[in-house]
Amino acid sequence: MQVICLNCGSSSLKYRLYDWDKKETRATGVVERVTVGGSFILHQVPGRDDVKIAQECPDHKVAIKLIMDTLVHKDHGVVSDTSQITAVGHRVVHGGEKFTQSVLITGEVMSAFRKLSDLAPLHNPPNILGIEAAKAVMPKIPHMAILDTAWHQTMPRSSYMYALPYSWYEKYGVRRYGFHGTSFLYNAKRAAVLLKKDPFQCNLVIAHIGNGASINAVKAGCSFDTSMGLTPLEGLVMGTRAGDHDAAIDFYIMGKENLSPKDIDSILNKKSGVLGITGKMTDRRDISEAAGKGDQRAALAMEVESYRVRKYIGAYAAAVGGVDAVVFTAGVGEMSDAIRAKALEGLECMGIKLDGERNKLAKTRNAESEISAADSKVKVFVIPTDEERVFIEDTVALCEGRYDLHTRFTYRFQNPAFRNTLRDLAFAKECAEKPWLLKAACCPPPGLAAAAA
């Protein structure tokens, strides 16, 4: 069985083709600048040179056709015919309260996604466009939706309800939904493997920190609370999103600068966060470098972002009654030792003790690392996220009729013997140039582990 997973944004379309029987990724890639001009596809096949092909994609249907044509290309392809693809898994950001797990996409399901677009106006519409385009190009195979919000549907009402007029919840669905669900699911299951525990006996705090960022309290293996709310604006300081702040500020500034609701919404989502503080930067590498050179606003951005993460770690550890591990994931969480270190400052009182050297060494997106000190009561892991693997496993399980809620379903990556071959190969190449990466790695590839020993 070969499945393709698609992650459709407003102007980009990421894909991954996976051979379920051979347990291998056949190809990955992205079509960039869809609908905006200057479109191109970047196509990657393990063991081959990357391929970049320029082709205008005025809509998502053309972009998906470009992906299909590339997958069967006589020089760049990996399958002889697209009929070899048996199912498609689509990322859908918002499933509201209706969807608690991944689902086969039907007309009724699509109608529900359209109704939910008001709750995720920046995300659900392009997700829907991608599904419609893919179904037009591949009409004879099943299409599945994997929802960011589904993981968080185990939250208790005390976690997801706001202290606002209850009628807003009844009429408009105003409540906390949370996002990054597939990332949190993957990390929760992998953390349990690293802890050598049953996942439903684990309490965790997982920090998914990238340009978009959120943090998740996991109690007994299930989502208990999360920092993003009705929309992805609430919670942590992000690349361009404000995160938590006094809502009255918005009305105050609207009056002072004569701004409309649309104006202030744009500022909060696109001109705030670390960009708002620095005035010019969102890439944490640039911010860290600028801070090191004496840029006070860059230093302030790092302090504010890290302090927000630290507050949430403390709050969520208390909320679940103590944690077995803190996990960092996503681009910044996986690669910024400075943000991780600052986020954990002063948490020794909670049994969280960082190994500074291992933290500095743990800069790879291809291996899981442990960065806690030997005598830390709480483990600290860096786990490279793999949302697409969740897409693939859910899609195949739905096709085979064995899929269920994650509380009753076991993923392949929960097996202690599980290996990600592509990441193992990439990590081996990294270690050839940076052998110190092995010092922090939890479970390096067998050959590398033997060499290190």
TIGUDO-565350 format. One line per field, with one value per residue (C-alpha): x negated, y, z; residue in three letters; residue number from 0. Coordinates in Angstrom, 3 decimals, padded with zeros to 6 digits. Layout:
BEGIN
xx <- c(X_...)
yy <- c(Y_...)
zz <- c(Z_...)
vexfi <- c(ALA_...)
selum <- c(NUM_...)
REM end
This chain:
BEGIN
xx <- c(000.000_-001.330_000.228_-000.392_000.150_000.861_000.549_002.170_001.603_002.825_-000.232_-002.099_-001.428_-003.670_-003.564_-005.044_-004.641_-005.099_-005.251_-003.493_-004.531_-008.227_-008.167_-009.912_-009.376_-009.462_-009.437_-008.793_-008.502_-006.656_-005.050_-005.707_-004.051_-000.757_001.697_-000.849_-003.150_-006.638_-005.499_-007.906_-008.154_-011.054_-011.055_-013.200_-013.824_-016.044_-019.442_-018.979_-019.759_-016.917_-014.949_-013.483_-011.024_-009.467_-005.828_-003.056_-000.310_002.611_004.635_004.233_005.567_002.696_000.258_001.507_001.358_-002.273_-003.004_-001.417_-003.294_-006.560_-005.942_-005.608_-008.256_-010.600_-013.671_-012.458_-009.545_-009.207_-006.053_-005.152_-001.551_000.476_002.938_000.359_001.326_004.105_005.130_004.588_004.249_004.998_004.096_007.127_006.440_009.842_012.365_014.304_016.086_017.483_014.302_012.397_010.246_009.162_011.975_012.824_013.769_017.369_019.703_021.074_017.562_016.668_019.823_018.796_015.308_016.840_019.046_015.963_014.059_015.184_013.153_009.993_010.285_006.550_006.254_009.436_010.216_006.860_007.168_010.574_009.170_006.471_008.977_011.217_008.261_006.867_010.258_010.570_007.165_007.560_011.330_011.297_009.335_010.270_009.255_008.814_008.727_006.234_007.263_005.017_007.769_008.748_005.958_007.234_010.809_009.912_009.543_011.968_014.494_012.535_009.617_011.466_014.232_013.642_015.154_017.314_021.071_022.023_024.340_021.244_020.230_023.749_024.272_020.802_018.661_016.413_014.069_010.458_009.724_005.927_003.767_000.544_002.424_000.635_-002.735_-001.679_-000.327_-003.598_-005.715_-003.594_-003.906_-007.653_-008.316_-006.653_-009.017_-012.027_-010.707_-010.082_-006.558_-003.006_-001.919_001.189_-000.947_-002.893_-002.420_-004.213_-004.620_-005.338_-006.516_-006.022_-008.018_-008.315_-007.055_-003.728_-004.086_-001.953_-002.417_-000.462_000.202_000.531_002.097_002.095_001.269_004.092_004.317_005.395_004.778_003.100_002.033_003.708_007.393_010.319_007.676_003.881_003.349_003.485_000.661_-003.072_-004.986_-005.364_-007.154_-004.520_-001.616_-001.162_-000.051_001.383_002.029_004.655_007.526_008.314_005.045_006.581_009.527_007.260_004.983_007.924_009.158_005.752_004.801_008.265_007.895_010.637_011.157_009.553_006.545_005.969_006.468_003.733_001.369_001.912_001.339_-001.254_-003.129_-003.450_-005.364_-009.147_-008.748_-006.814_-009.551_-012.584_-010.908_-012.583_-013.291_-011.387_-014.146_-015.399_-018.905_-019.071_-017.640_-020.125_-023.035_-021.841_-021.398_-024.966_-026.153_-024.394_-021.005_-018.869_-015.524_-016.686_-017.799_-014.442_-012.566_-014.463_-013.784_-010.072_-009.596_-011.514_-009.804_-006.381_-007.405_-008.756_-005.503_-003.494_-005.811_-005.336_-001.594_-001.032_-003.256_-001.060_002.131_001.331_-000.160_-003.807_-005.479_-007.705_-009.263_-009.391_-009.657_-010.845_-009.909_-009.429_-011.978_-012.929_-012.378_-014.603_-017.399_-017.623_-019.636_-019.437_-015.620_-015.519_-018.057_-016.278_-012.899_-014.177_-016.032_-015.082_-012.982_-015.320_-012.789_-010.400_-012.973_-013.849_-017.617_-019.275_-022.613_-024.058_-026.616_-024.183_-021.684_-024.246_-025.098_-021.480_-020.965_-019.612_-016.278_-017.230_-017.604_-015.917_-018.086_-018.063_-019.278_-018.427_-021.166_-021.856_-020.323_-017.271_-014.058_-012.231_-013.594_-014.015_-013.900_-014.280_-012.140_-012.029_-008.370_-006.916_-003.337_-003.342_-003.954_-000.731_001.044_-000.249_000.606_004.103_004.761_003.671_005.600_008.757_008.332_007.909_010.831_008.749_008.440_009.690_009.174_005.525_006.514_007.446_004.972_001.260_-001.039_-004.066_-006.279_-005.264_-007.339_-010.684_-012.384_-010.958_-013.532_-013.062_-015.407_-015.546_-016.433_-018.998_-020.745_-020.597_-021.887_-024.816_-025.772_-025.459_-027.647_-030.368_-030.831_-029.549_-030.431_-029.493_-025.803_-026.071_-026.734_-023.139_-021.324_-018.992_-018.818_-021.387_-021.421_-022.972_-026.150_-026.771_-026.036_-028.620_-031.210_-030.576_-030.968)
yy <- c(000.000_003.417_006.508_010.187_012.803_016.419_019.543_022.370_026.006_029.133_029.328_026.071_022.351_019.838_016.137_012.794_009.463_006.422_002.695_001.076_-002.492_-001.663_000.821_003.504_007.053_007.138_010.908_014.205_017.747_021.017_023.201_026.831_030.100_028.475_031.155_033.992_033.520_032.141_028.668_025.738_022.245_021.023_017.217_014.988_011.270_009.372_008.642_011.104_014.772_017.187_018.369_021.841_022.417_025.789_025.701_028.193_026.909_029.350_027.085_024.054_021.603_022.490_022.155_018.647_017.681_018.881_016.642_013.636_014.299_014.566_011.309_009.423_011.407_009.148_010.734_012.024_009.732_006.869_005.126_004.057_005.176_007.226_004.315_002.730_005.328_003.813_006.584_010.229_011.756_015.477_017.798_019.752_022.323_022.737_020.004_021.771_019.495_017.285_015.336_013.532_011.455_011.138_010.419_009.302_012.405_012.326_015.026_015.391_015.761_018.421_020.334_020.282_021.584_024.489_025.401_025.415_027.832_030.773_029.285_028.911_031.412_031.338_027.547_025.614_027.303_026.309_022.850_022.499_023.739_021.093_018.325_019.413_019.661_016.267_014.575_016.055_014.669_011.342_010.702_006.911_006.479_007.253_010.586_010.928_013.992_014.140_016.944_019.129_019.641_015.971_015.186_017.869_016.601_014.744_018.060_018.485_021.317_023.182_023.355_024.327_026.667_030.425_032.649_034.386_034.408_030.744_031.594_032.326_028.697_027.468_029.711_030.034_027.284_029.718_027.519_026.343_023.862_023.745_022.912_021.049_017.906_015.432_016.737_016.359_012.863_011.759_013.298_011.891_008.357_008.696_010.205_007.155_004.915_006.897_006.718_002.978_003.449_002.778_005.990_006.152_006.240_009.301_012.944_015.299_018.916_019.181_022.481_022.688_025.818_027.088_030.164_028.991_027.689_025.981_023.910_020.873_019.392_015.620_013.739_009.934_009.982_012.319_016.031_017.825_021.479_023.460_027.047_027.820_028.560_029.210_030.197_029.767_033.298_032.540_031.262_031.378_034.221_033.210_034.428_036.997_036.189_038.002_035.102_035.918_039.617_041.891_041.982_045.556_046.634_045.832_048.183_050.856_050.856_050.659_053.924_055.589_054.725_054.493_050.827_048.471_044.955_043.592_045.876_044.797_041.138_041.458_043.151_040.504_037.641_039.018_041.907_040.882_038.132_038.315_040.342_042.956_043.203_043.166_045.179_043.156_039.486_036.232_033.668_032.730_032.120_035.732_036.943_034.922_036.181_039.791_039.424_038.137_041.273_043.556_044.134_044.849_044.287_040.926_039.949_041.102_039.032_035.915_036.618_037.269_034.187_031.902_033.272_032.575_028.961_028.662_029.959_027.413_024.539_025.402_025.870_022.690_020.587_021.733_021.124_017.443_016.803_016.538_015.364_012.526_014.568_017.908_017.613_020.213_019.805_021.654_023.937_026.193_023.541_021.108_023.500_026.400_025.398_029.018_029.084_025.665_026.719_029.971_028.220_025.810_028.336_028.113_024.954_022.837_023.300_021.179_018.450_019.716_019.965_020.665_019.242_022.389_020.591_018.021_020.809_022.702_019.532_018.546_020.377_017.877_017.179_013.546_012.010_012.084_013.542_013.651_016.943_016.509_016.087_012.589_013.491_015.285_013.817_014.908_013.908_016.537_015.316_016.901_014.882_015.819_015.855_013.765_014.778_013.137_009.741_010.177_011.140_007.980_005.588_007.012_006.894_003.263_002.195_003.872_002.078_-001.256_-000.708_-000.992_002.680_003.935_006.698_006.899_005.539_002.262_002.290_001.471_003.232_001.607_004.303_003.198_000.043_000.423_-001.169_001.412_003.103_005.984_004.878_008.259_010.039_007.370_007.912_011.691_011.485_009.296_011.953_014.674_012.737_012.368_016.147_016.635_013.507_015.254_014.866_011.274_012.457_013.644_011.119_008.732_005.917_006.425_004.022_000.674_001.144_004.616_003.540_000.760_003.145_005.674_002.980)
zz <- c(000.000_-000.981_000.589_000.064_002.745_001.820_003.930_002.024_002.949_001.211_-001.069_-000.499_-000.660_001.130_000.303_001.345_-000.432_001.805_001.020_003.968_003.136_002.694_005.597_003.601_002.396_-001.396_-001.884_-000.121_-001.357_-001.528_-004.168_-003.275_-004.349_-005.375_-006.661_-006.222_-009.242_-009.632_-008.543_-008.330_-006.904_-004.768_-005.027_-002.818_-003.207_-000.748_-002.315_-005.185_-005.736_-005.016_-008.037_-008.514_-011.337_-012.130_-013.239_-012.670_-010.373_-010.475_-008.187_-005.929_-008.514_-010.840_-007.928_-007.104_-010.776_-010.765_-007.763_-009.481_-012.725_-010.802_-008.922_-012.256_-014.182_-016.167_-014.555_-011.190_-010.401_-007.941_-009.215_-012.724_-012.465_-009.991_-009.765_-007.441_-004.823_-002.762_-000.339_000.583_004.047_004.402_007.251_008.473_011.167_012.808_013.474_016.209_018.692_015.960_015.219_017.958_015.591_011.969_009.535_006.000_004.002_002.759_001.525_005.043_006.463_003.887_004.771_008.429_007.572_005.637_008.591_010.826_008.585_010.731_013.586_011.467_008.599_007.825_007.791_007.023_003.660_002.096_003.671_001.987_-001.339_-001.127_-000.456_-003.317_-005.691_-004.670_-005.022_-008.514_-009.527_-007.643_-007.553_-007.211_-003.988_-000.365_001.158_004.922_007.181_010.050_012.392_014.558_017.104_017.568_020.068_022.436_022.636_025.853_027.734_030.647_030.517_033.185_030.737_027.581_028.768_028.961_031.663_029.054_028.491_028.201_025.315_023.174_023.579_022.817_019.773_018.274_019.755_021.635_023.702_023.755_020.962_020.745_017.750_016.797_017.823_015.543_016.767_020.401_019.776_018.162_020.912_023.731_022.358_021.673_025.127_026.680_024.701_025.948_029.508_029.102_030.421_029.327_027.550_029.740_032.859_031.702_032.672_030.301_029.285_025.553_024.043_020.274_019.487_015.938_014.165_015.520_019.071_021.675_024.798_025.942_029.371_029.033_031.947_031.918_028.216_027.135_026.428_029.595_028.665_025.911_025.345_022.015_022.286_019.964_017.410_017.201_018.586_022.309_024.500_023.884_022.251_018.593_015.497_014.579_016.960_020.260_022.421_025.867_026.536_028.064_025.554_026.613_024.973_021.593_022.156_023.615_020.558_018.161_019.653_019.736_016.155_014.580_013.668_012.532_013.956_010.778_011.284_014.874_013.970_011.341_013.812_016.492_014.063_011.651_013.297_016.941_018.768_018.557_015.355_017.317_019.952_017.643_014.901_012.161_013.017_013.481_012.887_016.352_014.984_013.817_017.120_019.162_017.066_017.342_021.109_021.356_019.594_022.066_020.410_023.480_021.790_020.421_023.930_025.302_022.708_023.809_027.466_026.932_024.746_027.127_030.234_028.726_028.073_031.637_033.131_031.191_032.140_035.797_035.497_033.527_035.770_038.662_036.665_036.049_039.500_038.501_035.308_034.165_031.377_029.600_025.820_023.305_019.659_016.313_014.660_017.577_020.230_018.359_017.381_019.868_022.908_024.115_024.218_025.909_028.550_029.334_029.467_032.138_034.294_037.953_037.637_039.776_042.599_040.486_039.913_036.419_036.051_032.704_031.545_029.964_027.816_026.409_025.739_023.645_021.713_020.994_017.710_015.218_013.595_012.974_016.438_019.830_022.584_026.361_027.807_031.496_034.092_035.425_038.791_037.388_038.794_035.635_032.231_029.528_025.917_022.508_020.098_016.395_015.535_012.701_012.029_008.601_010.181_012.147_008.899_007.232_010.052_010.499_006.753_006.413_009.524_008.219_004.889_006.671_009.055_012.249_013.221_016.577_019.145_020.212_023.635_021.903_019.016_018.884_016.416_014.837_016.320_019.828_019.369_021.233_018.218_015.800_013.556_011.127_008.336_006.609_009.832_010.729_007.394_007.763_011.344_010.253_007.694_010.337_012.758_010.149_010.424_013.994_016.008_019.255_018.373_019.613_023.168_023.578_021.357_023.213_020.672_017.891_014.910_015.948_013.887_015.243_018.792_018.533_017.076_019.845_022.501)
vexfi <- c(MET_GLN_VAL_ILE_CYS_LEU_ASN_CYS_GLY_SER_SER_SER_LEU_LYS_TYR_ARG_LEU_TYR_ASP_TRP_ASP_LYS_LYS_GLU_THR_ARG_ALA_THR_GLY_VAL_VAL_GLU_ARG_VAL_THR_VAL_GLY_GLY_SER_PHE_ILE_LEU_HIS_GLN_VAL_PRO_GLY_ARG_ASP_ASP_VAL_LYS_ILE_ALA_GLN_GLU_CYS_PRO_ASP_HIS_LYS_VAL_ALA_ILE_LYS_LEU_ILE_MET_ASP_THR_LEU_VAL_HIS_LYS_ASP_HIS_GLY_VAL_VAL_SER_ASP_THR_SER_GLN_ILE_THR_ALA_VAL_GLY_HIS_ARG_VAL_VAL_HIS_GLY_GLY_GLU_LYS_PHE_THR_GLN_SER_VAL_LEU_ILE_THR_GLY_GLU_VAL_MET_SER_ALA_PHE_ARG_LYS_LEU_SER_ASP_LEU_ALA_PRO_LEU_HIS_ASN_PRO_PRO_ASN_ILE_LEU_GLY_ILE_GLU_ALA_ALA_LYS_ALA_VAL_MET_PRO_LYS_ILE_PRO_HIS_MET_ALA_ILE_LEU_ASP_THR_ALA_TRP_HIS_GLN_THR_MET_PRO_ARG_SER_SER_TYR_MET_TYR_ALA_LEU_PRO_TYR_SER_TRP_TYR_GLU_LYS_TYR_GLY_VAL_ARG_ARG_TYR_GLY_PHE_HIS_GLY_THR_SER_PHE_LEU_TYR_ASN_ALA_LYS_ARG_ALA_ALA_VAL_LEU_LEU_LYS_LYS_ASP_PRO_PHE_GLN_CYS_ASN_LEU_VAL_ILE_ALA_HIS_ILE_GLY_ASN_GLY_ALA_SER_ILE_ASN_ALA_VAL_LYS_ALA_GLY_CYS_SER_PHE_ASP_THR_SER_MET_GLY_LEU_THR_PRO_LEU_GLU_GLY_LEU_VAL_MET_GLY_THR_ARG_ALA_GLY_ASP_HIS_ASP_ALA_ALA_ILE_ASP_PHE_TYR_ILE_MET_GLY_LYS_GLU_ASN_LEU_SER_PRO_LYS_ASP_ILE_ASP_SER_ILE_LEU_ASN_LYS_LYS_SER_GLY_VAL_LEU_GLY_ILE_THR_GLY_LYS_MET_THR_ASP_ARG_ARG_ASP_ILE_SER_GLU_ALA_ALA_GLY_LYS_GLY_ASP_GLN_ARG_ALA_ALA_LEU_ALA_MET_GLU_VAL_GLU_SER_TYR_ARG_VAL_ARG_LYS_TYR_ILE_GLY_ALA_TYR_ALA_ALA_ALA_VAL_GLY_GLY_VAL_ASP_ALA_VAL_VAL_PHE_THR_ALA_GLY_VAL_GLY_GLU_MET_SER_ASP_ALA_ILE_ARG_ALA_LYS_ALA_LEU_GLU_GLY_LEU_GLU_CYS_MET_GLY_ILE_LYS_LEU_ASP_GLY_GLU_ARG_ASN_LYS_LEU_ALA_LYS_THR_ARG_ASN_ALA_GLU_SER_GLU_ILE_SER_ALA_ALA_ASP_SER_LYS_VAL_LYS_VAL_PHE_VAL_ILE_PRO_THR_ASP_GLU_GLU_ARG_VAL_PHE_ILE_GLU_ASP_THR_VAL_ALA_LEU_CYS_GLU_GLY_ARG_TYR_ASP_LEU_HIS_THR_ARG_PHE_THR_TYR_ARG_PHE_GLN_ASN_PRO_ALA_PHE_ARG_ASN_THR_LEU_ARG_ASP_LEU_ALA_PHE_ALA_LYS_GLU_CYS_ALA_GLU_LYS_PRO_TRP_LEU_LEU_LYS_ALA_ALA_CYS_CYS_PRO_PRO_PRO_GLY_LEU_ALA_ALA_ALA_ALA_ALA)
selum <- c(0_1_2_3_4_5_6_7_8_9_10_11_12_13_14_15_16_17_18_19_20_21_22_23_24_25_26_27_28_29_30_31_32_33_34_35_36_37_38_39_40_41_42_43_44_45_46_47_48_49_50_51_52_53_54_55_56_57_58_59_60_61_62_63_64_65_66_67_68_69_70_71_72_73_74_75_76_77_78_79_80_81_82_83_84_85_86_87_88_89_90_91_92_93_94_95_96_97_98_99_100_101_102_103_104_105_106_107_108_109_110_111_112_113_114_115_116_117_118_119_120_121_122_123_124_125_126_127_128_129_130_131_132_133_134_135_136_137_138_139_140_141_142_143_144_145_146_147_148_149_150_151_152_153_154_155_156_157_158_159_160_161_162_163_164_165_166_167_168_169_170_171_172_173_174_175_176_177_178_179_180_181_182_183_184_185_186_187_188_189_190_191_192_193_194_195_196_197_198_199_200_201_202_203_204_205_206_207_208_209_210_211_212_213_214_215_216_217_218_219_220_221_222_223_224_225_226_227_228_229_230_231_232_233_234_235_236_237_238_239_240_241_242_243_244_245_246_247_248_249_250_251_252_253_254_255_256_257_258_259_260_261_262_263_264_265_266_267_268_269_270_271_272_273_274_275_276_277_278_279_280_281_282_283_284_285_286_287_288_289_290_291_292_293_294_295_296_297_298_299_300_301_302_303_304_305_306_307_308_309_310_311_312_313_314_315_316_317_318_319_320_321_322_323_324_325_326_327_328_329_330_331_332_333_334_335_336_337_338_339_340_341_342_343_344_345_346_347_348_349_350_351_352_353_354_355_356_357_358_359_360_361_362_363_364_365_366_367_368_369_370_371_372_373_374_375_376_377_378_379_380_381_382_383_384_385_386_387_388_389_390_391_392_393_394_395_396_397_398_399_400_401_402_403_404_405_406_407_408_409_410_411_412_413_414_415_416_417_418_419_420_421_422_423_424_425_426_427_428_429_430_431_432_433_434_435_436_437_438_439_440_441_442_443_444_445_446_447_448_449_450_451_452)
REM end
